[in-house]
């Protein structure tokens, strides 16, 4: 286990044709070269070529390192976040620390921010949630994000000689079972987007409360059997959190199991009928809230566009869904005949879905792959019930998906935790609620 605060590398832009930005303070890029102000860079002959004002070439090389002479503030233009999700957008973002530009083999550039873990976390909890969120939520989120991050770094060390691809696949004939892990980046530790943890530097307001939450919990981790917990989180579990193995590898993790997002227990969802009843109802839960005051405090402005996260509905005509699945999966199912949940997790999330078409029948999983195939971006979650409207010949004319929750549902429920904080729960008790059996330990 670590003993001191690590530094991490964060990929802000990856595989882009050029990088534009502004150095807001002085940076050293070579022994006697100090730069500041506007810059842009592109790859020429497999090297990054850096230009300053009036397109003057400043330096070129496989990698250009901007070493800060002070705190190191810099802005990068047109940073895309929410990639492939329904809230995807682009904006200029400002960061602190060192900046590295690296030439990729295909003529593109990667921009990397080198920063200490605790500074990184101050931005994460202000980017994932609003910096005006309740202080106990910020404390809980700081502990959760810190634990996930350092657990991932520790995992990368253990697997340093092993190729770790982004997409894992298992399955038999006529099955596509995939999941996507986060420890897969090749030249940096984490990306700045939702794939890892949303990190927007100092672009978002890092309030006194957010900074205090980081300072108060500095070096504090969720620990299980003397190992830092892989503390996953999602926006809304939909009433009960999901098991780790429903979303990722088939290896149960004791502290990532099903937990009611409420004061009470939840009904066992062992059958299709029980899952259907659960999803079509609106049971009380911490994350079952429409309180605008709470949501405005905890969600960044672009996340507030999503208001139906606890229970939701999506409708497709047969043609719309057939074309969508072909585009997203690459498989031509023909005219869709049926969508049948084959396997569900304990929160009601579909982990295997049988798609029956006039040309092809296939089972797809796990939860994220199902969400990808059934939406232009991603379905809110895979906890859904399929309602089919058929014509006189029994051919489906419309598929209606009624669902629960927002995200994979494993571990920490952000909206549920926010409501708990408003109700007076302490940050430490919130994380212990979602990560059963884990303990808190100050490591540095």
C-alpha positions as CSV (number, residue, x, y, z in Angstrom):
1,X,0.0,0.0,0.0
2,X,1.2,3.6,-0.8
3,X,2.7,5.7,2.0
4,X,2.8,9.2,0.5
5,X,0.8,11.3,-1.9
6,X,1.3,10.1,-5.5
7,X,1.4,12.3,-8.6
8,X,-0.7,11.2,-11.6
9,X,-0.9,11.9,-15.3
10,X,-4.3,12.9,-16.8
11,X,-5.0,12.7,-20.5
12,X,-6.9,15.9,-21.4
13,X,-6.9,15.6,-25.2
14,X,-6.0,12.3,-26.9
15,X,-5.5,11.6,-30.6
16,X,-6.4,15.1,-31.7
17,X,-5.0,16.7,-34.9
18,X,-3.7,19.8,-33.1
19,X,-3.7,21.4,-29.7
20,X,-4.4,25.0,-29.1
21,X,-4.3,26.9,-25.8
22,X,-2.8,29.7,-23.7
23,X,-0.1,29.6,-21.1
24,X,-1.4,31.9,-18.4
25,X,1.9,31.9,-16.5
26,X,5.6,31.3,-17.4
27,X,6.7,27.8,-18.4
28,X,10.1,26.4,-19.2
29,X,10.1,24.2,-22.4
30,X,13.9,23.9,-22.8
31,X,17.0,24.8,-20.9
32,X,17.0,28.5,-21.8
33,X,13.5,28.8,-23.3
34,X,10.7,30.4,-21.2
35,X,7.3,30.8,-22.8
36,X,3.9,32.3,-22.0
37,X,0.8,33.3,-24.0
38,X,-1.1,31.7,-26.9
39,X,0.3,28.6,-28.5
40,X,-0.7,25.8,-30.9
41,X,1.0,22.5,-31.8
42,X,0.7,19.9,-34.5
43,X,2.6,16.8,-35.7
44,X,5.0,17.1,-38.6
45,X,7.1,14.1,-39.5
46,X,6.2,12.2,-36.3
47,X,7.3,15.2,-34.1
48,X,5.3,17.7,-32.2
49,X,5.9,21.2,-33.6
50,X,5.1,24.0,-31.1
51,X,4.2,27.5,-32.4
52,X,3.9,30.7,-30.4
53,X,2.4,34.1,-31.3
54,X,2.4,35.0,-35.0
55,X,3.0,31.3,-35.8
56,X,6.7,31.4,-34.8
57,X,8.1,27.9,-34.3
58,X,9.4,27.5,-30.7
59,X,10.4,23.9,-30.4
60,X,9.9,20.4,-31.9
61,X,10.3,16.9,-30.6
62,X,8.6,13.6,-29.9
63,X,7.5,15.1,-26.6
64,X,7.4,18.7,-25.4
65,X,7.2,19.3,-21.6
66,X,6.0,22.6,-20.2
67,X,7.5,22.8,-16.7
68,X,5.7,25.4,-14.5
69,X,7.8,28.2,-12.9
70,X,4.9,28.9,-10.5
71,X,1.6,27.0,-10.1
72,X,1.4,26.4,-13.8
73,X,-1.9,27.7,-15.1
74,X,-2.8,27.0,-18.7
75,X,-5.9,26.8,-20.9
76,X,-6.6,24.2,-23.5
77,X,-9.1,25.0,-26.3
78,X,-12.0,22.8,-27.4
79,X,-11.8,20.1,-24.7
80,X,-14.6,17.5,-25.4
81,X,-16.2,15.9,-22.4
82,X,-19.2,13.5,-22.0
83,X,-17.8,11.8,-25.1
84,X,-20.5,9.6,-26.8
85,X,-23.0,10.4,-24.0
86,X,-26.1,12.4,-24.4
87,X,-24.5,15.4,-22.6
88,X,-21.4,15.6,-24.8
89,X,-20.1,19.1,-25.4
90,X,-16.9,21.1,-26.0
91,X,-15.4,24.0,-24.0
92,X,-12.1,25.7,-23.1
93,X,-10.8,24.5,-19.8
94,X,-8.0,25.7,-17.5
95,X,-5.6,23.5,-15.5
96,X,-2.7,23.7,-13.1
97,X,0.6,21.8,-13.1
98,X,2.8,20.6,-15.8
99,X,1.7,20.0,-19.4
100,X,3.1,17.5,-21.9
101,X,2.4,17.2,-25.6
102,X,3.2,13.8,-27.1
103,X,3.3,12.8,-30.8
104,X,1.2,9.8,-31.6
105,X,2.2,7.3,-34.3
106,X,-0.8,8.4,-36.6
107,X,0.1,12.0,-36.8
108,X,-2.1,13.1,-33.8
109,X,-1.2,14.6,-30.4
110,X,-2.0,13.8,-26.8
111,X,-2.1,16.5,-24.2
112,X,-1.3,15.3,-20.6
113,X,-1.6,17.2,-17.3
114,X,0.9,16.1,-14.5
115,X,-0.6,16.9,-11.1
116,X,-0.6,15.7,-7.5
117,X,-3.5,13.5,-6.4
118,X,-5.1,15.9,-3.9
119,X,-5.2,18.8,-6.3
120,X,-6.6,16.5,-8.9
121,X,-9.4,15.4,-6.5
122,X,-10.4,19.0,-5.7
123,X,-11.2,19.4,-9.3
124,X,-12.9,16.0,-9.6
125,X,-15.4,16.5,-6.8
126,X,-16.2,20.0,-8.3
127,X,-16.6,18.5,-11.8
128,X,-18.5,15.4,-10.9
129,X,-20.8,17.3,-8.6
130,X,-21.4,21.0,-8.1
131,X,-18.9,22.7,-5.7
132,X,-21.9,24.1,-3.8
133,X,-23.0,20.5,-2.8
134,X,-23.5,19.7,0.9
135,X,-20.1,19.5,2.6
136,X,-20.7,15.9,3.8
137,X,-21.4,14.8,0.2
138,X,-18.2,16.4,-0.8
139,X,-16.3,14.6,2.0
140,X,-17.9,11.3,1.0
141,X,-17.1,11.9,-2.7
142,X,-13.5,12.8,-1.9
143,X,-13.0,9.6,-0.1
144,X,-14.6,7.5,-2.8
145,X,-12.8,9.2,-5.7
146,X,-9.4,9.0,-3.9
147,X,-9.9,5.3,-3.2
148,X,-10.9,4.4,-6.7
149,X,-8.0,6.4,-8.2
150,X,-5.2,5.0,-6.1
151,X,-6.7,1.5,-6.2
152,X,-6.5,1.8,-10.0
153,X,-2.9,3.0,-9.8
154,X,-2.0,0.1,-7.6
155,X,-3.6,-2.3,-10.0
156,X,-1.6,-0.9,-12.9
157,X,1.6,-1.5,-11.0
158,X,0.7,-5.1,-10.4
159,X,-0.2,-5.6,-14.0
160,X,2.6,-3.5,-15.5
161,X,3.9,-6.3,-17.7
162,X,0.5,-7.3,-18.8
163,X,-1.3,-5.9,-21.9
164,X,-4.6,-4.5,-20.6
165,X,-7.0,-3.8,-23.5
166,X,-9.8,-1.4,-23.1
167,X,-12.5,-3.9,-24.1
168,X,-12.8,-7.3,-22.6
169,X,-14.8,-10.0,-24.3
170,X,-16.0,-13.4,-23.3
171,X,-18.9,-15.5,-24.6
172,X,-19.9,-18.5,-26.6
173,X,-21.3,-18.9,-30.1
174,X,-24.1,-16.4,-30.7
175,X,-23.1,-14.3,-27.7
176,X,-21.3,-11.0,-27.5
177,X,-20.3,-10.3,-23.8
178,X,-18.2,-7.2,-23.3
179,X,-17.2,-4.9,-20.6
180,X,-14.9,-1.8,-20.5
181,X,-12.4,-1.2,-17.7
182,X,-10.6,2.0,-16.8
183,X,-7.0,1.0,-16.2
184,X,-6.4,0.8,-20.0
185,X,-4.7,4.1,-21.0
186,X,-1.3,3.6,-22.5
187,X,0.6,6.8,-21.8
188,X,-1.3,8.4,-19.0
189,X,-3.0,7.1,-15.8
190,X,-6.5,8.4,-16.3
191,X,-8.5,10.4,-18.8
192,X,-10.3,13.6,-17.9
193,X,-13.8,12.3,-19.0
194,X,-16.6,10.2,-17.5
195,X,-14.7,7.0,-18.7
196,X,-12.5,7.5,-15.6
197,X,-13.5,10.5,-13.5
198,X,-14.7,13.8,-14.8
199,X,-11.8,16.3,-14.4
200,X,-12.0,19.8,-15.6
201,X,-9.0,21.4,-13.9
202,X,-9.8,24.8,-12.3
203,X,-12.5,25.6,-14.9
204,X,-15.2,24.7,-12.4
205,X,-15.5,26.6,-9.1
206,X,-13.4,24.9,-6.4
207,X,-15.3,26.3,-3.5
208,X,-14.0,26.6,0.0
209,X,-16.3,23.7,1.0
210,X,-14.8,21.5,-1.8
211,X,-11.3,22.4,-0.8
212,X,-12.0,21.8,2.9
213,X,-13.5,18.4,2.0
214,X,-10.2,17.4,0.4
215,X,-8.1,18.9,3.2
216,X,-10.2,17.2,5.9
217,X,-10.1,13.8,4.3
218,X,-6.5,14.1,3.0
219,X,-4.9,10.6,2.6
220,X,-8.1,8.9,3.9
221,X,-9.2,5.8,2.0
222,X,-11.7,3.0,2.0
223,X,-9.8,-0.1,2.9
224,X,-10.8,-3.8,2.8
225,X,-8.5,-6.6,4.0
226,X,-5.6,-4.1,4.0
227,X,-6.1,-3.1,0.3
228,X,-7.5,0.2,-0.9
229,X,-11.0,-0.3,-2.3
230,X,-11.9,-0.1,-5.9
231,X,-14.6,2.4,-5.1
232,X,-16.9,2.7,-8.1
233,X,-19.7,5.2,-8.4
234,X,-22.6,6.2,-10.6
235,X,-25.2,9.0,-10.8
236,X,-28.3,7.1,-9.5
237,X,-28.6,3.4,-8.6
238,X,-32.4,3.5,-9.1
239,X,-33.1,2.3,-5.6
240,X,-30.6,-0.4,-5.0
241,X,-26.9,-0.7,-6.0
242,X,-25.6,-3.4,-8.3
243,X,-22.9,-6.1,-7.9
244,X,-19.5,-5.5,-9.4
245,X,-19.6,-8.6,-11.6
246,X,-22.8,-7.4,-13.3
247,X,-20.8,-4.7,-15.0
248,X,-17.3,-5.9,-15.2
249,X,-15.2,-9.1,-14.7
250,X,-16.9,-12.2,-13.2
251,X,-15.1,-11.9,-10.0
252,X,-17.3,-10.8,-7.0
253,X,-15.9,-8.1,-4.8
254,X,-17.3,-8.2,-1.2
255,X,-17.7,-4.5,-0.7
256,X,-19.3,-3.9,-4.2
257,X,-22.5,-5.7,-3.7
258,X,-26.3,-4.9,-3.6
259,X,-27.1,-2.2,-1.1
260,X,-30.5,-0.5,-0.6
261,X,-30.3,3.2,-1.3
262,X,-32.7,3.8,1.6
263,X,-33.2,3.3,5.3
264,X,-34.9,0.0,4.7
265,X,-34.2,-3.3,2.9
266,X,-35.2,-3.9,-0.7
267,X,-37.2,-6.8,-2.1
268,X,-35.2,-9.7,-3.6
269,X,-35.3,-9.4,-7.4
270,X,-34.8,-13.0,-8.2
271,X,-37.4,-13.4,-11.0
272,X,-38.3,-11.5,-14.1
273,X,-41.7,-10.7,-12.5
274,X,-40.1,-9.2,-9.4
275,X,-37.7,-7.1,-11.5
276,X,-40.5,-5.9,-13.7
277,X,-42.6,-4.9,-10.6
278,X,-39.7,-3.1,-9.1
279,X,-38.8,-1.1,-12.3
280,X,-42.4,-0.2,-13.0
281,X,-42.9,1.1,-9.5
282,X,-41.3,4.2,-7.8
283,X,-40.3,2.9,-4.4
284,X,-38.9,5.3,-1.9
285,X,-35.1,5.7,-2.0
286,X,-32.5,8.3,-1.3
287,X,-32.0,8.8,-5.0
288,X,-35.7,9.1,-5.7
289,X,-35.8,12.8,-5.5
290,X,-37.2,15.6,-7.6
291,X,-36.2,18.3,-5.1
292,X,-34.8,21.0,-7.5
293,X,-33.0,22.7,-4.6
294,X,-31.0,19.6,-3.9
295,X,-30.3,18.8,-7.6
296,X,-29.2,22.3,-8.3
297,X,-26.7,22.0,-5.5
298,X,-25.2,18.7,-6.5
299,X,-25.4,18.5,-10.3
300,X,-23.4,20.6,-12.7
301,X,-25.6,22.6,-15.1
302,X,-25.3,20.2,-18.0
303,X,-26.3,17.2,-15.8
304,X,-29.4,19.1,-14.6
305,X,-30.8,18.6,-18.1
306,X,-31.4,15.0,-17.1
307,X,-34.5,15.1,-14.8
308,X,-36.0,11.6,-15.2
309,X,-33.1,9.6,-13.9
310,X,-34.9,7.6,-11.3
311,X,-37.6,6.2,-13.6
312,X,-37.5,6.8,-17.3
313,X,-39.0,5.8,-20.7
314,X,-37.6,5.5,-24.2
315,X,-39.6,4.5,-27.3
316,X,-38.5,3.3,-30.7
317,X,-40.3,2.1,-33.8
318,X,-39.1,-1.2,-35.1
319,X,-37.3,0.5,-38.0
320,X,-35.6,3.0,-35.7
321,X,-34.3,0.4,-33.4
322,X,-33.3,-2.0,-36.1
323,X,-31.2,0.7,-37.8
324,X,-29.8,1.8,-34.5
325,X,-28.6,-1.7,-33.5
326,X,-27.1,-2.2,-36.9
327,X,-25.2,1.0,-36.6
328,X,-24.0,0.5,-33.0
329,X,-23.3,-3.3,-33.2
330,X,-22.4,-3.9,-36.8
331,X,-24.8,-6.9,-36.9
332,X,-27.8,-6.9,-39.2
333,X,-30.7,-8.5,-37.3
334,X,-33.2,-7.7,-40.1
335,X,-36.7,-6.9,-38.8
336,X,-36.7,-7.2,-35.0
337,X,-38.9,-9.8,-33.5
338,X,-38.2,-9.6,-29.8
339,X,-36.0,-8.3,-27.0
340,X,-35.8,-10.8,-24.2
341,X,-33.9,-10.2,-20.9
342,X,-31.9,-13.4,-20.3
343,X,-30.1,-12.5,-17.1
344,X,-30.4,-9.7,-14.6
345,X,-28.3,-8.5,-11.7
346,X,-29.7,-8.1,-8.3
347,X,-30.7,-4.5,-8.9
348,X,-32.8,-5.5,-11.9
349,X,-30.1,-4.4,-14.5
350,X,-30.1,-6.6,-17.6
351,X,-26.7,-8.2,-18.0
352,X,-27.6,-10.4,-20.9
353,X,-30.2,-9.5,-23.5
354,X,-31.4,-11.8,-26.4
355,X,-32.1,-9.9,-29.6
356,X,-34.2,-11.8,-32.0
357,X,-34.5,-10.7,-35.6
358,X,-35.6,-12.0,-39.0
359,X,-32.0,-12.5,-40.0
360,X,-30.1,-13.1,-36.8
361,X,-30.5,-14.0,-33.1
362,X,-27.8,-13.0,-30.6
363,X,-27.3,-12.5,-26.9
364,X,-25.5,-9.3,-25.9
365,X,-24.0,-8.2,-22.5
366,X,-22.8,-6.8,-20.2
367,X,-24.7,-3.8,-19.0
368,X,-22.8,-1.1,-20.8
369,X,-22.7,-2.9,-24.1
370,X,-26.5,-3.3,-23.9
371,X,-26.8,0.4,-23.2
372,X,-24.6,1.2,-26.2
373,X,-26.5,-0.9,-28.6
374,X,-29.9,0.4,-27.6
375,X,-29.2,4.2,-27.8
376,X,-27.6,6.8,-29.9
377,X,-25.3,7.5,-27.0
378,X,-26.0,5.3,-23.9
379,X,-29.3,4.3,-22.2
380,X,-29.5,5.8,-18.8
381,X,-29.1,2.2,-17.4
382,X,-29.7,-1.4,-18.3
383,X,-32.4,-1.8,-15.6
384,X,-35.3,-1.8,-18.0
385,X,-38.4,-3.6,-18.9
386,X,-39.3,-4.2,-22.6
387,X,-42.9,-3.5,-23.6
388,X,-43.7,-4.4,-27.2
389,X,-46.6,-3.2,-29.3
390,X,-47.4,-5.7,-32.1
391,X,-49.5,-5.5,-35.3
392,X,-52.1,-8.1,-36.3
393,X,-49.4,-10.4,-37.6
394,X,-47.5,-10.3,-34.4
395,X,-44.7,-8.1,-35.8
396,X,-43.5,-5.5,-33.3
397,X,-44.3,-2.0,-34.4
398,X,-42.9,-0.3,-31.3
399,X,-40.5,-1.1,-28.5
400,X,-41.0,0.8,-25.2
401,X,-38.2,0.6,-22.7
402,X,-39.1,1.6,-19.1
403,X,-36.1,1.9,-16.9
404,X,-34.6,2.7,-13.5
405,X,-31.5,4.6,-12.5
406,X,-28.7,6.4,-14.3
407,X,-25.4,4.6,-14.8
408,X,-24.0,1.1,-13.9
409,X,-25.3,1.4,-10.3
410,X,-22.2,-0.2,-8.7
411,X,-21.0,1.3,-5.4
412,X,-21.6,4.9,-4.5
413,X,-24.9,6.5,-5.6
414,X,-24.1,10.2,-6.1
415,X,-27.7,11.5,-6.0
416,X,-28.6,9.1,-3.2
417,X,-25.5,10.2,-1.2
418,X,-26.5,13.9,-1.8
419,X,-29.9,13.3,-0.2
420,X,-28.3,11.5,2.7
421,X,-26.0,14.5,3.3
422,X,-29.0,16.8,3.3
423,X,-30.7,14.5,5.8
424,X,-27.7,14.9,8.1
425,X,-25.6,11.8,7.4
426,X,-21.8,12.3,7.9
427,X,-19.6,11.7,4.9
428,X,-17.8,8.7,6.6
429,X,-21.2,7.1,7.3
430,X,-22.4,7.6,3.7
431,X,-19.4,5.7,2.2
432,X,-19.7,2.9,4.8
433,X,-23.4,2.6,3.8
434,X,-22.6,1.9,0.1
435,X,-19.3,0.0,0.6
436,X,-20.3,-2.7,3.1
437,X,-17.5,-4.1,5.2
438,X,-15.0,-1.5,4.2
439,X,-13.1,0.6,6.8
440,X,-11.7,4.1,6.7
441,X,-7.9,4.4,7.0
442,X,-5.6,7.5,6.9
443,X,-2.7,6.3,4.7
444,X,-0.7,9.6,4.4
